[in-house]
Amino acid sequence: MRPSVFLRVARPVFWALLVLPVFLAFYLSYQQYQLWLANPLTQLLLPPNQSVGYFISYASVTFFLPIAVNLLLASVALLIFGWLNRRTKGRIFEGAEPYLIGISILLSGANWMFFLVVVAGVALVGSVINLLLKRGQFSLYYFWLPAAVLVILISKIR
C-alpha cells in the first residue's frame, strides 16, 4: 500500500483505537457490576452496603486507568513524532509513520515498554545492516505494526 493511501487509512484507525478502549472499559465495568450483583457475598461491595464511590474507584483503577495511560502515551507519541516529522520536513518519517507508531503503542497495550525495546532492537539491527551494505537511511515504516504484533504474541506466551 502506498504511504499516501495508508495515511488515509491510518488516521481513522488511530482515532477508532483511541475511542474503542473507552467503550470496552464501560462494558467491562457494567459486566463487573452484574457479576458482583449475582453473588450474595459480593453484593456487599455494592450500594446500599458500600458507597457507589467504592465501585467507581474499583472500576477506574481496574479498567480505566490502564487504558488512560495507554491512550495518553499513544497521543503523546503521535504529537511528538508528528511534530518531529513536520519539523524535519519528512526526512525522518514517512507521512503515516507517526500514526503507525501511535497505533502500535495502542495495540501493544500494557507492554508498550517491551514494544519500544523491540523497535529499538530492530532499528539497531537494520541500521547496522544498512551501514555494512552501504545503503541509505533505514526506515522502520514496515516494522512498527509487526513489532506490535510480535509483542502481543510474546505477551500471550507467558
Secondary structure, DSSP 8 states (H G I E B T S, - for coil): --HHHHHHHHHHHHHHHHHHHHHHHHHHHHHHHHHHHHSTTGGGGSTTTS-HHHHHHHHIIIIIHHHHHHHHHHHHHHHHHHHHHHHTTTSSS-TTHHHHHHHHHHHHGGGHHHHHHHHHHHHHHHHHHHHHTT-S----TTTHHHHHHHHHHHHHH-
